[in-house]
Amino acid sequence: MCETILVTGSTGFIGARVLCFLAEEGVKARIFLRMESTVSDLPEGVEVVRGSFSDPESLKRAVRGVDRIVHLAGVTKALDEMAFDAGNVMPLQNLLDAVRKHNPALKRFLYVSSLTAAGPSLEGICGVRESDPPHPVSAYGRSKLRAETLCLEYAAQIPVTVVRPPAVYGPGDKDVLQVFLMLSKGLFVSAGAAERQRFSMIYVDDLVAGVMMAARNERAVGRVYYITSPRSWSWDDVIAAAKPALGFRKLIRISLPQPMVFFVGMVIGAVGTLRGVPALINRDKANELVQDYWVCSPEQAELELGFTAGTTLDDGVAKTIAWYQRNRWL
């Protein structure tokens, strides 16, 4: 394919897999990095443009001449709503303005948002659909929704598409790693009612394939899609998938009641605020953790894009754990 695709957030878990996907296709990739960012093991031929989202000149260099943009850059932790907007909304607006000024012929702007922008579902089987009104329950989710709204406001001038992944796992991910580390020690601690909770998950390579399908499908212009697993999962499903690879015999299960989760989030969050450093968990994050159903529907992406996640939970978990073990993360 004789295209050049700009990828932001390329040093992250998903961004790195996007670069590998494009390299395998033979597509030229350009990445946009902060001046202080270090990179290693980039696929051959990747072009690097350095700068910041607050610098119009570097943004101009980044967007000029590219055919498509996959925008992954953003923050998942911040001290408050204003800081989330500074990390998720401001960079997007400046990037879209640069496209409008310097690359009016862009074929597609693909924004990777999050299921948190929509909020949890009311039940754990069908999940939320793209037509459902969003109701984010955290500052992160609200910032992603504001970014989505901004992106779609440019749809009359720029061909935009928004995708909302659920939880993403796979080699290199550090979030789901924490679950497998617990399980490897014969322990499982959950927030809220683990026996009732269900959630959508997607293996990272399936997500990347879906993202690129959305970025190339003409029907996707101006649309929002969930790129997700064919069904929802329970914690029992994840534990069963991990057991053959981790080999634990007995499992101690502890479900933290909601009031305790909120209390821990409040205390740790307050310490983070005093130190001026975003905490791993705060009261806002606690509100995400205790929800029963983080489930979204795959139907629209399958109908309009022809996308179906092909990696089973058993295979995805086995591949992920094997990578962790090879790299001594686990």
C-alpha positions in Angstrom: 0.0 0.0 0.0 1.5 3.3 -1.0 0.3 5.3 2.0 1.8 7.0 5.0 0.0 6.8 8.3 0.8 9.0 11.3 0.5 7.2 14.6 0.5 9.2 17.9 1.0 7.4 21.2 3.3 5.0 19.4 5.4 4.3 22.5 2.4 2.9 24.3 1.1 -0.7 24.5 -1.4 -0.4 21.6 0.7 2.1 19.6 3.7 -0.3 19.4 1.4 -3.0 18.0 0.0 -0.7 15.4 3.5 0.0 14.2 4.2 -3.7 13.9 0.9 -4.2 12.0 1.8 -1.5 9.5 5.3 -2.8 9.1 3.9 -6.3 8.2 1.6 -4.7 5.7 4.5 -2.7 4.1 2.8 0.6 4.9 5.0 3.6 5.7 4.5 4.9 9.3 5.3 8.2 10.8 5.3 8.8 14.6 5.0 12.0 16.6 7.2 12.0 19.8 7.9 14.4 22.6 11.4 15.8 22.5 12.4 13.8 25.6 10.9 10.5 24.6 13.3 7.6 23.9 12.5 4.9 21.4 14.0 1.5 20.7 13.1 -1.5 18.5 11.1 0.6 16.0 10.2 -1.3 12.8 12.5 -0.5 9.9 11.6 2.7 8.0 9.5 4.4 10.6 9.8 8.2 10.3 10.1 10.1 13.6 8.8 13.7 14.0 9.6 15.3 17.4 7.6 18.1 19.0 4.6 18.7 21.2 0.9 19.0 20.8 1.2 22.7 21.9 3.7 23.5 19.1 2.0 24.3 15.8 5.2 24.1 13.8 6.0 20.5 14.9 2.3 19.5 14.3 2.5 20.9 10.8 5.6 18.7 10.1 3.8 15.7 11.6 0.5 15.9 9.6 1.8 17.2 6.2 1.8 14.5 3.5 0.2 11.7 5.5 -2.8 9.8 4.2 -4.3 8.7 7.5 -3.9 9.5 11.2 -4.4 7.0 14.1 -4.5 9.1 17.2 -3.8 7.1 20.3 -1.9 9.6 22.5 -3.5 10.6 25.7 -3.4 10.2 29.5 -5.2 7.6 31.7 -4.2 9.1 35.0 -4.4 12.8 36.1 -5.0 14.8 39.2 -8.3 16.4 38.1 -10.7 17.1 35.3 -8.6 20.0 34.0 -5.5 17.8 33.8 -7.4 15.1 32.0 -8.6 17.7 29.4 -5.0 18.9 29.1 -3.9 15.4 28.2 -6.8 14.2 26.2 -8.8 17.1 24.7 -6.2 19.9 24.1 -3.8 17.7 22.1 -6.7 16.4 19.9 -8.0 19.9 19.2 -4.5 21.1 18.2 -3.9 18.1 16.0 -7.3 18.5 14.2 -6.6 22.2 13.7 -3.2 21.3 12.1 -4.9 18.8 9.8 -7.4 21.4 8.7 -4.7 23.9 7.9 -2.0 21.7 6.5 -3.5 18.5 5.2 -7.1 19.2 3.9 -6.9 16.1 1.7 -6.4 13.7 4.6 -8.3 10.4 3.9 -9.1 9.6 7.5 -8.6 10.7 11.1 -9.1 7.8 13.4 -9.5 8.6 17.1 -9.1 5.8 19.6 -11.4 6.6 22.6 -12.5 4.2 25.3 -15.6 2.4 26.6 -15.3 4.6 29.6 -16.6 7.5 27.5 -19.9 5.7 27.2 -20.0 4.3 30.8 -21.0 0.9 32.0 -24.0 -1.1 30.7 -27.1 -1.9 32.6 -26.7 -5.6 32.0 -23.9 -8.0 31.2 -24.9 -9.8 28.1 -25.7 -7.4 25.2 -23.9 -4.4 26.6 -24.1 -0.7 25.5 -24.6 0.1 21.9 -23.3 3.1 19.9 -26.8 4.6 19.8 -27.1 4.6 23.7 -26.7 7.9 25.4 -23.3 8.1 27.1 -23.0 8.3 30.9 -19.3 8.2 31.9 -18.7 7.6 35.6 -15.2 9.0 35.9 -13.1 12.0 35.1 -11.2 10.0 32.6 -14.3 8.8 30.9 -15.7 12.3 30.8 -12.5 13.7 29.2 -12.6 10.9 26.5 -16.3 11.8 25.8 -15.4 15.5 25.4 -12.6 14.5 23.1 -15.0 12.4 21.0 -17.5 15.2 20.8 -14.8 17.6 19.7 -13.6 15.1 17.1 -17.1 14.7 15.6 -17.5 18.5 15.5 -14.8 18.5 12.8 -16.6 15.8 10.7 -17.8 18.4 8.2 -14.2 19.3 7.4 -12.2 16.2 8.2 -13.3 12.5 7.6 -13.2 11.3 11.2 -14.0 8.0 12.8 -14.1 7.2 16.6 -13.5 3.7 18.1 -14.2 2.7 21.7 -12.2 -0.3 22.9 -13.1 -2.0 26.2 -10.3 -3.5 28.3 -7.3 -4.4 26.1 -4.9 -7.2 27.0 -1.9 -8.9 25.3 1.9 -9.0 25.3 3.4 -5.8 26.8 0.3 -4.7 28.7 1.0 -3.7 32.3 -2.6 -3.4 33.6 -4.0 -6.9 33.1 -0.5 -8.1 34.2 -1.5 -7.2 37.8 -4.3 -9.8 37.7 -2.0 -12.5 36.4 0.6 -11.7 39.1 -2.1 -12.2 41.8 -3.3 -15.4 40.3 0.2 -16.8 40.0 0.4 -16.5 43.8 -3.0 -18.2 44.3 -4.8 -15.0 45.2 -7.6 -13.0 43.6 -8.7 -9.7 45.0 -11.6 -7.9 43.3 -13.4 -4.7 43.8 -17.1 -5.0 44.3 -19.3 -8.0 43.5 -16.9 -10.2 41.4 -19.4 -13.0 41.2 -21.8 -10.7 39.3 -19.3 -8.6 37.3 -19.0 -9.1 33.5 -16.9 -7.2 31.0 -15.8 -7.0 27.4 -12.1 -7.6 26.6 -10.2 -7.7 23.4 -6.7 -9.1 22.5 -4.5 -6.3 21.3 -3.8 -7.7 17.8 -7.6 -8.0 17.2 -8.1 -4.4 18.3 -5.4 -3.2 16.0 -6.9 -5.1 13.1 -10.3 -3.5 13.9 -8.9 -0.1 14.3 -7.3 -0.3 10.8 -10.5 -1.6 9.3 -12.4 1.4 10.7 -9.7 3.7 9.4 -10.0 2.4 5.9 -13.8 1.8 5.5 -15.6 4.6 3.7 -18.8 3.7 5.6 -17.1 4.5 8.9 -16.7 8.3 8.2 -18.4 10.2 11.0 -19.3 7.1 12.9 -18.5 5.6 16.3 -17.7 1.9 16.8 -17.0 -0.5 19.7 -14.1 -2.7 18.7 -14.7 -5.5 21.1 -14.9 -9.3 21.8 -17.8 -11.3 20.5 -19.2 -11.8 24.0 -18.7 -10.7 27.5 -16.6 -12.5 30.1 -16.7 -13.1 33.9 -13.8 -13.3 36.3 -14.4 -17.1 36.4 -13.8 -17.2 32.7 -10.5 -15.3 33.0 -9.3 -17.4 35.9 -10.1 -20.6 34.0 -8.2 -19.4 31.0 -5.2 -18.5 33.1 -5.0 -21.6 35.2 -3.4 -24.0 32.7 -0.5 -21.5 32.1 -0.1 -20.3 35.7 -0.5 -23.7 37.3 -2.1 -22.6 40.6 -4.0 -25.3 42.4 -5.9 -23.4 45.1 -7.2 -19.9 44.8 -8.0 -17.6 47.7 -10.7 -15.1 46.6 -11.3 -11.8 48.3 -14.0 -9.4 47.2 -13.6 -5.9 48.7 -17.0 -4.3 49.4 -17.7 -1.1 47.7 -17.4 1.2 50.8 -13.9 -0.2 51.4 -12.9 0.3 47.7 -14.1 4.0 47.9 -12.3 4.5 51.2 -9.0 3.1 49.9 -9.4 5.2 46.7 -10.1 8.3 48.7 -7.1 7.9 51.0 -4.6 7.0 48.2 -6.0 9.7 46.0 -5.6 12.3 48.7 -2.0 11.3 49.2 -1.4 11.6 45.4 -3.0 15.0 45.4 -0.8 16.2 48.2 2.3 14.9 46.4 1.1 16.4 43.1 1.3 12.9 41.5 -1.7 11.1 40.0 -2.4 8.0 42.1 -2.9 4.5 40.8 -6.3 4.5 42.4 -8.5 7.4 43.7 -12.2 7.7 44.5 -12.9 8.4 40.8 -11.1 5.2 39.7 -12.8 3.3 42.5 -16.1 4.2 40.9 -15.0 2.5 37.7 -13.7 -0.6 39.5 -17.0 -1.3 41.4 -19.2 -1.2 38.3 -20.9 -4.6 37.5 -21.0 -4.4 33.8 -18.3 -3.0 31.5 -19.8 -4.6 28.4 -20.3 -3.2 24.9 -21.9 -4.7 21.8 -19.8 -5.9 18.8 -22.8 -5.9 16.4 -22.3 -2.5 14.6 -18.6 -3.1 13.9 -19.4 -6.6 12.6 -22.3 -5.3 10.4 -20.7 -2.2 9.0 -17.0 -3.0 9.0 -17.0 -6.8 8.8 -15.0 -7.0 12.0 -15.0 -9.9 14.4 -12.3 -10.5 17.0 -10.8 -13.8 16.1 -8.7 -14.6 19.2 -10.4 -16.7 21.8 -10.0 -15.8 25.5 -8.1 -19.1 26.1 -5.6 -18.4 23.3 -5.2 -14.7 24.1 -4.5 -15.3 27.7 -2.1 -18.2 27.0 -0.2 -16.0 24.5 -0.1 -13.1 26.9 1.1 -15.1 29.9 3.7 -16.9 27.8 5.1 -13.5 26.7 5.2 -12.3 30.4 7.1 -15.4 31.4 9.6 -15.2 28.5 10.3 -11.5 29.4 10.4 -12.3 33.2 7.5 -10.0 34.0 5.7 -13.0 35.6 
